[in-house]
Amino acid sequence: MNLSIIRYILGRVLQFLGGFLILPVIVSLIYKEYNTGLIFLAIAVASFILGSVSSFFKPKNNAFYAREGFVTVSLSWILLSLVGAVPFVLTGEIPHITDAVFETVSGFTTTGASILSDVESMSQTAMFWRCFTNWIGGMGVLVFIMAILPLSGSYNMHLMRAESTGPSVGKLVPRVKNTAKILYGIYLGLTLVLIVSYMCAGMKLYDALIISFSTMGTGGFANLNASLGGYSHGAQVVSIIFMILCGINFNAYFLIISRKPGEFFKIEEVRWYLIILFLAAAAITVQIRGSYASLYSAAHDATFQVVSIMTTTGFSVTDFDTWPMFSKTILLMLMVIGGCAGSTSGGIKVSRLLILFRTLGKEASHLTHPRSVKKMRLNGQTVVEETSKSVYSFLIAYVVVLMVSVLIVSADGFDFTTSFTSVLSMLGNVGPGLSVVGPAGNYSGFSDLSKITLLLDMLAGRLEIFPMMVLFYFGTWKRG
């Protein structure tokens, strides 16, 4: 294990976190929240100095492999969450340390689960930071660092593989650094378009900024207790469109930029993602139609919640916990599926689902035709055995973590629906669950042990389990 490399990159992470913390300081000046701003400034300076000290001496040994990549990414996200929680504690916005860390992990992992019962009571400065963590975590802070810092190719590829979502990670262009630049360029460009769109839909600049952060990161934090239900119908429509866009693999947008729009629609994962969204929204609309004044209003709420849950954003415009069981079951299934690989969404990803079903079809074909040799394809390319195995391993790990976490959380004495959906929501980075943790509830009632379990589930879900598991594997820390 090359600890000097890990120390160096963690130092860089702290430097960037210090830079990010300057933005809420600017907000504090605008809204004259000077005391809060001074605390954010002090933490920003301290973070930058500590990061500079840690990364001052470059490592002599440049060996950097998958093991270092997994450990670096996991420790980076833990470090971000711990330091990012400090402003909430020192300002008194969230005085309890476990609650502050839970809220910050929820922000960075773009989960959107909250322990706050009244978000509107927060200062504008703290609210800005809370929502900005959604944007930072959406594409991944290490992808951002890769786009800025002159790290070597071996650093970049192992970091990108550990932080990016999906069964496999590819490069858009020969250099990984340029790939990171392209991805963040697309991410920033869409964010700017979304801010303008929200303002055109009637939002003030501040609201448009923070809701755009949460929408682009598919995080779901909002500055109103009613979530997006407190904004205009037009703003909700804008949110639907951009949540759908953010649930699509960002690599697909590169095809449009590189003047290959025809290739965009050939991506099977995107097609199935849109089909699932449409079918789920239609099914729920049909069932809840009788509870609404018009078909349009039923379709609007159904579409919004389907898109919000499948993209794992977690916004709400209605209390879907009051919907019939069939509709709630569909939403639970969408929590598990999630969006596309390479998007800002959580869940197991549509591509993994496609590989799983095609594997089952391949096995059924092999039983009836034992001598036949069938290759599995996705987007016209052969799915190698290594990718298939990674899907099976991920699903097994997912189920194991789910079972253990539900067992721990159930000790709090909540009903099974609350315990199960809270863990399912955390692993999928969705935010709301059902019953006590439904869209009208929050996670404040859980014990500290359950909150720690759930925040670890959030990290495991965002990093897709294995990078977090590597931290607890004894062999990871052996020399050599």
C-alpha positions in Angstrom: 0.0 0.0 0.0 1.5 3.3 -1.1 0.4 5.5 1.7 2.3 8.6 0.5 0.3 8.7 -2.7 -3.0 8.5 -0.7 -1.8 11.2 1.7 -0.9 13.5 -1.2 -4.3 13.1 -2.9 -6.2 13.5 0.3 -4.3 16.8 0.8 -5.5 18.0 -2.6 -9.1 17.0 -1.6 -8.8 19.2 1.5 -7.5 22.1 -0.6 -10.4 21.9 -3.0 -12.9 21.6 -0.1 -11.4 24.8 1.3 -12.0 26.5 -2.0 -15.6 25.2 -2.2 -16.3 26.6 1.3 -15.5 30.1 0.1 -18.8 30.2 -1.8 -21.1 30.1 1.3 -18.8 32.8 2.7 -19.8 35.0 -0.3 -23.5 34.1 0.4 -23.1 35.2 4.0 -21.9 38.6 2.9 -24.9 39.1 0.6 -27.4 38.2 3.3 -25.4 39.9 6.1 -25.0 36.7 8.1 -21.5 37.7 9.2 -21.1 35.4 12.2 -22.0 32.4 10.1 -19.7 33.6 7.3 -16.7 33.9 9.7 -17.1 30.3 10.8 -17.3 29.1 7.2 -14.2 31.2 6.4 -12.2 29.9 9.3 -13.0 26.3 8.3 -12.2 27.0 4.6 -8.8 28.5 5.6 -8.0 25.6 8.0 -9.0 23.0 5.4 -6.8 24.6 2.8 -3.8 24.9 5.1 -4.1 21.3 6.2 -4.4 20.2 2.6 -1.4 22.2 1.6 0.7 20.8 4.4 -0.4 17.2 3.5 0.3 17.6 -0.2 3.4 19.8 0.1 5.8 16.9 -0.2 5.2 14.9 -3.4 5.5 11.1 -3.0 8.8 9.6 -4.0 7.1 6.3 -5.0 4.6 6.9 -7.8 3.2 3.4 -7.9 -0.6 3.7 -7.9 -2.8 0.7 -8.5 -6.5 -0.3 -8.1 -6.0 -0.9 -4.3 -4.8 2.6 -3.8 -7.6 3.9 -6.0 -10.3 2.3 -4.0 -8.8 3.4 -0.6 -8.2 6.9 -1.8 -11.7 7.4 -3.1 -13.3 5.9 0.0 -11.2 8.0 2.4 -11.8 11.1 0.3 -15.5 10.8 0.6 -15.3 10.1 4.4 -12.9 13.1 4.8 -15.2 15.4 2.8 -18.2 14.4 4.9 -16.5 14.9 8.2 -14.9 18.3 7.4 -18.1 19.4 5.5 -20.2 18.7 8.6 -18.1 21.0 10.9 -19.8 24.3 9.7 -23.2 22.9 10.7 -22.0 22.0 14.2 -20.0 25.2 14.9 -22.8 27.5 13.6 -25.4 25.6 15.7 -27.5 24.8 12.6 -27.2 21.1 13.4 -25.5 20.9 16.8 -25.5 17.1 17.2 -22.4 15.7 15.5 -24.0 12.5 14.3 -26.9 14.4 12.8 -24.5 16.9 11.1 -22.4 14.1 9.6 -25.6 12.3 8.5 -26.8 15.5 6.7 -23.5 16.1 5.1 -23.0 12.5 3.9 -26.5 12.7 2.5 -25.6 15.8 0.6 -22.3 14.6 -0.8 -23.7 11.2 -1.8 -26.7 13.0 -3.4 -29.1 11.0 -1.2 -31.2 13.9 0.1 -32.3 12.2 3.3 -32.6 14.7 6.1 -32.8 14.7 9.9 -34.2 18.3 9.8 -37.9 18.7 10.5 -37.9 22.4 9.5 -35.4 23.3 6.8 -36.8 26.7 6.4 -35.3 27.7 9.7 -31.7 27.4 8.4 -29.7 30.4 7.5 -29.2 31.2 3.9 -25.5 30.5 4.2 -25.9 27.0 5.7 -28.7 26.2 3.3 -26.5 27.2 0.3 -23.7 24.9 1.6 -26.2 22.0 2.3 -27.5 22.1 -1.3 -24.1 22.8 -2.9 -22.8 19.5 -1.4 -25.4 17.8 -3.8 -23.7 19.5 -6.8 -20.2 18.6 -5.6 -21.0 15.0 -5.1 -23.1 14.6 -8.3 -20.2 14.1 -10.7 -17.7 13.3 -8.0 -15.1 15.6 -6.4 -12.2 13.4 -7.6 -13.4 13.6 -11.2 -13.3 17.4 -10.7 -9.8 17.2 -9.3 -8.7 15.0 -12.2 -9.9 17.7 -14.6 -7.8 20.4 -12.8 -4.7 18.8 -11.5 -1.8 17.5 -13.5 -1.9 13.9 -12.2 -0.5 11.0 -14.1 -2.6 8.7 -16.2 -2.3 5.8 -13.7 -3.6 8.0 -10.9 -6.6 9.1 -13.1 -7.8 5.8 -14.4 -7.8 4.1 -11.0 -9.5 7.0 -9.4 -12.2 7.3 -12.1 -12.9 3.5 -12.0 -13.4 3.7 -8.2 -15.6 6.8 -8.2 -17.6 6.4 -11.4 -20.9 4.4 -11.4 -21.8 1.4 -13.5 -20.4 -2.0 -14.4 -17.6 -0.6 -16.5 -15.8 2.7 -17.1 -14.5 3.9 -20.4 -12.7 6.9 -21.7 -14.3 9.4 -24.1 -10.9 10.5 -25.4 -7.5 8.9 -25.1 -6.5 10.9 -22.0 -8.5 10.3 -18.8 -7.8 13.9 -17.7 -9.5 15.2 -20.9 -12.4 12.9 -20.3 -12.9 14.4 -16.8 -12.8 17.9 -18.3 -15.4 17.0 -20.9 -17.7 15.4 -18.3 -17.4 18.4 -15.9 -17.9 20.8 -18.9 -21.2 19.1 -19.8 -22.2 19.1 -16.1 -21.4 22.8 -15.6 -23.1 23.7 -18.9 -26.3 21.9 -18.1 -26.3 23.5 -14.6 -26.1 27.0 -16.1 -29.0 26.3 -18.5 -31.0 24.9 -15.6 -30.5 28.0 -13.4 -31.8 30.2 -16.2 -34.7 27.8 -16.8 -35.7 27.9 -13.2 -35.5 31.7 -13.2 -37.7 31.8 -16.3 -40.2 29.6 -14.4 -40.5 32.2 -11.6 -37.7 31.3 -9.1 -35.5 34.0 -7.6 -31.8 33.7 -8.3 -30.9 32.2 -4.9 -33.7 29.6 -5.1 -32.7 28.8 -8.7 -29.1 28.3 -7.7 -29.6 25.9 -4.8 -32.4 23.9 -6.4 -30.3 23.6 -9.6 -27.5 22.2 -7.4 -29.8 19.6 -6.0 -31.4 18.8 -9.4 -28.2 18.4 -11.3 -26.6 16.3 -8.6 -30.0 14.3 -8.3 -29.6 15.0 -4.6 -33.1 16.3 -3.7 -32.2 18.9 -1.0 -34.6 21.9 -1.1 -35.0 25.1 0.9 -38.7 24.6 1.5 -40.4 22.1 3.8 -42.7 21.3 0.9 -39.8 20.5 -1.4 -40.6 21.3 -5.0 -44.3 21.3 -4.1 -43.7 24.9 -2.8 -42.7 26.1 -6.3 -44.7 26.8 -9.5 -46.0 24.2 -11.8 -43.6 25.5 -14.5 -40.6 25.0 -12.1 -41.8 21.4 -11.5 -41.9 20.7 -15.3 -38.4 22.1 -15.6 -37.3 19.9 -12.8 -38.9 16.8 -14.5 -37.0 17.5 -17.7 -33.6 18.0 -16.1 -34.0 15.1 -13.7 -34.5 12.9 -16.7 -31.5 14.4 -18.4 -29.3 13.9 -15.3 -30.3 10.2 -15.1 -28.8 9.6 -18.5 -25.1 8.6 -19.0 -23.2 11.8 -19.5 -21.1 10.0 -22.0 -24.2 10.1 -24.3 -24.1 13.9 -24.4 -20.5 13.7 -25.7 -21.9 11.9 -28.7 -24.2 14.9 -29.4 -21.4 17.4 -28.9 -19.1 15.4 -31.2 -21.8 15.6 -33.9 -22.9 11.9 -33.6 -26.5 12.4 -32.4 -27.6 9.3 -34.1 -25.5 7.2 -31.8 -27.3 8.7 -28.8 -30.5 6.8 -29.6 -28.6 3.6 -30.3 -27.6 3.3 -26.6 -29.8 0.5 -25.3 -29.5 1.6 -21.7 -31.0 5.0 -22.5 -33.9 3.5 -24.5 -34.8 1.1 -21.7 -34.4 3.9 -19.1 -36.9 6.0 -20.9 -39.3 3.1 -21.5 -39.3 2.2 -17.8 -40.0 5.8 -16.9 -42.9 6.0 -19.3 -44.5 2.7 -18.3 -44.2 3.4 -14.6 -45.7 6.9 -14.9 -48.5 5.5 -17.0 -49.3 2.7 -14.6 -49.4 5.0 -11.6 -51.4 7.6 -13.4 -54.1 5.1 -14.2 -54.3 3.9 -10.6 -54.4 7.3 -8.9 -56.6 9.1 -11.5 -59.7 8.8 -9.2 -58.0 10.8 -6.5 -57.3 13.8 -8.7 -59.6 16.5 -10.3 -58.1 15.9 -13.8 -56.1 13.4 -15.7 -53.4 15.9 -16.3 -52.9 16.7 -12.6 -52.7 12.9 -11.9 -50.2 12.4 -14.7 -48.1 15.4 -13.6 -47.8 14.1 -10.0 -47.2 10.5 -11.1 -44.6 11.5 -13.7 -42.8 13.9 -11.3 -42.5 11.2 -8.5 -41.6 8.4 -10.9 -38.8 10.6 -12.4 -37.7 11.8 -9.0 -37.5 8.3 -7.5 -35.9 6.5 -10.5 -33.3 9.2 -10.9 -32.8 9.0 -7.1 -33.3 12.7 -6.8 -35.9 12.5 -4.0 -37.8 15.7 -4.7 -41.6 15.5 -4.0 -44.7 17.4 -5.0 -47.1 15.2 -3.1 -47.1 12.7 -0.3 -46.8 9.5 -2.4 -47.0 7.4 0.9 -50.7 7.9 0.7 -50.9 6.3 -2.8 -52.3 2.7 -3.2 -49.8 -0.1 -2.5 -49.4 -1.0 -6.2 -48.1 2.5 -7.0 -45.8 2.5 -3.9 -44.5 -0.9 -5.0 -43.6 0.5 -8.4 -41.7 3.3 -6.7 -39.8 0.9 -4.5 -38.8 -1.1 -7.6 -37.6 2.2 -9.3 -35.5 2.9 -6.1 -33.6 -0.3 -6.7 -33.2 0.2 -10.5 -32.0 3.8 -10.5 -30.8 5.6 -13.6 -28.1 5.0 -16.2 -24.5 4.1 -15.5 -22.3 7.2 -15.7 -25.1 9.5 -14.6 -25.5 11.4 -11.3 -28.2 8.9 -10.3 -27.9 6.1 -7.8 -29.5 2.6 -7.8 -28.1 -0.6 -9.3 -28.3 1.0 -12.8 -30.3 0.0 -15.9 -27.2 -1.4 -17.6 -26.7 -4.0 -14.8 -30.4 -4.9 -15.1 -30.0 -5.5 -18.8 -26.9 -7.6 -18.3 -28.7 -9.6 -15.6 -31.7 -10.4 -17.7 -29.6 -11.2 -20.8 -27.5 -13.6 -18.7 -30.7 -15.3 -17.6 -31.8 -15.6 -21.2 -28.4 -16.9 -22.2 -28.6 -19.6 -19.5 -32.1 -20.6 -20.5 -30.9 -20.9 -24.1 -27.9 -23.0 -23.0 -30.2 -25.4 -21.2 -32.2 -26.1 -24.3 -29.2 -26.0 -26.7 -26.2 -27.1 -24.6 -23.7 -27.0 -27.6 -24.6 -23.5 -28.7 -22.2 -20.6 -28.1 -24.0 -17.3 -27.5 -22.3 -14.0 -27.0 -24.0 -11.4 -24.8 -24.1 -7.9 -26.4 -25.0 -4.5 -25.1 -25.0 -1.5 -27.4 -23.7 -3.7 -30.2 -20.6 -4.6 -28.2 -19.8 -8.0 -26.6 -20.1 -8.0 -22.8 -16.9 -9.7 -21.5 -17.1 -12.3 -18.7 -15.3 -10.0 -16.3 -18.1 -7.4 -16.6 -20.8 -10.1 -16.1 -19.0 -11.3 -13.0 -18.7 -7.8 -11.6 -22.5 -7.5 -11.9 -23.2 -10.7 -10.1 -20.7 -9.8 -7.3 -22.3 -6.3 -7.0 -25.8 -7.7 -6.6 -24.7 -10.3 -4.0 -22.9 -7.6 -2.0 -25.9 -5.3 -2.4 -28.3 -7.9 -0.9 -25.9 -8.7 1.9 -25.4 -5.1 2.9 -29.2 -4.6 2.7 -30.0 -7.5 5.0 -27.4 -6.6 7.6 -28.4 -3.0 7.6 -32.1 -3.7 7.9 -31.3 -6.0 10.9 -29.4 -3.3 12.7 -31.9 -0.5 12.0 -34.8 -2.7 13.0 -33.5 -2.6 16.6 -34.9 0.9 16.8 -38.4 -0.6 16.9 -40.0 1.0 13.9 -42.3 -1.0 11.6 -40.8 -3.2 8.9 -41.8 -0.8 6.1 -39.9 2.1 7.8 -36.8 -0.1 8.5 -36.7 -1.7 5.1 -37.4 1.3 2.9 -35.0 3.5 4.9 -32.1 1.2 4.1 -33.3 0.6 0.5 -33.5 4.4 0.0 -30.0 4.9 1.5 -28.3 2.2 -0.7 -30.0 3.7 -3.7 -29.2 7.3 -2.7 -32.9 8.2 -3.1 -33.7 10.0 0.2 -37.4 9.4 1.1 -38.8 6.0 1.9 -42.2 5.0 3.1 -44.1 5.3 6.5 -42.0 7.2 9.0 -39.4 8.2 6.4 -41.9 9.0 3.7 -41.8 12.4 1.8 -43.6 14.0 4.8 -41.2 12.5 7.4 -37.5 12.5 8.1 -34.7 10.4 9.8 -34.4 12.3 13.1 -36.1 9.6 15.1 -33.4 7.0 14.5 -30.8 6.1 17.1 -27.2 7.2 16.6 -26.3 3.6 15.7 -28.9 3.4 13.0 -27.9 6.8 11.7 -24.3 5.7 11.4 -25.4 2.5 9.7 -27.5 4.5 7.2 -24.8 7.0 6.5 -22.4 4.2 5.7 -25.1 2.7 3.5 -25.2 6.1 1.7 -21.5 6.0 1.1 -21.6 2.4 0.0 -24.4 3.2 -2.4 -22.7 6.2 -3.9 -19.4 4.4 -4.3 -21.2 1.1 -5.3 -20.1 -0.9 -2.3 -16.7 -2.3 -3.2 -14.5 0.8 -2.5 -16.0 0.9 1.0 -15.6 -2.8 1.5 -12.0 -2.6 0.6 -11.4 -0.3 3.6 -12.5 -3.1 5.9 -10.6 -5.9 4.2 -7.4 -6.8 6.1 -5.4 -7.7 3.0 -5.8 -4.1 1.7 -3.4 -2.8 4.3 -0.6 -5.3 3.7 2.6 -4.0 2.3 3.5 -4.9 -1.2 
